[in-house]
Amino acid sequence: MIMVTGANGQLASLTLQELADRSVPALGGSRTPADGQRHLDFDDPASLDLTGVSTLVLVSAGYAEDDQVIARHRAVLDAAVRDGVLHVIYTSLTGTGDHLGFALAHRVTEDLVKDSGLAWTILRNGLYAELFGALLTWTPNGLESAFGDGVLSAVARVDLAAAAATVASQPTDHAGKTYELVGEPISTGGVAEHLGIAHRSIGLGEYRARLLADDALLPFQPPMLASIATSVRHGQLSNSSPDLAQLLDRPLTDALAVAADTAAAMRPGAR
């Protein structure tokens, strides 16, 4: 049986849907399980029941400080070993992202996965096109961001979900492999042109000040978001790889269109 963790999250739910569309049996695990899902709370090791699971798709529980994320991943890997899981597939971060504020937890988890004694596959996911669009700010004159003229090899979540489903469906074919799953480079200028509007670039200092002043953000988020901005702005996330297209055996989803659609949906007054 395949289990996908974080089943109610966007990437995991899309992966489960991909598996269902392929008539591949799979089970979702979640802290707040829906009908037919298994309760799985990474912060409560006693709740981690992976019996009957042969292939575990470990979707990163990366929305926290590094120590908490790594503890969560270590707990679920310990449970996987204990309960007889054969293969773990981990959704990690693209290799050019080592300087990002959330990279460390991914790299430590990759080591934990490889040292677990289980068969493994690492999916090094590029940053989502949806995230890129969501990080653009609307002003009366158009879009604004700290990305400057930089480009990002963004990828649509649906493509990453399809790749995860491909690997999970035939895990032995992908054992011991690390895939770089990135798309074609896109820019804020391209998004703005797609939407027929202007884009204004702001400095990183101004962007960081805005982040620090936003009471809605958790303490770890401003440095994380600032690291994305400077990395895109200075061309550090524009890597390329054939891995995603080869896994999907189809053209990639248009990341620019996905980013633009996401930005458009966030425009004040948009419905």
Disulfide bonds with the S-S distance in Angstrom:
none
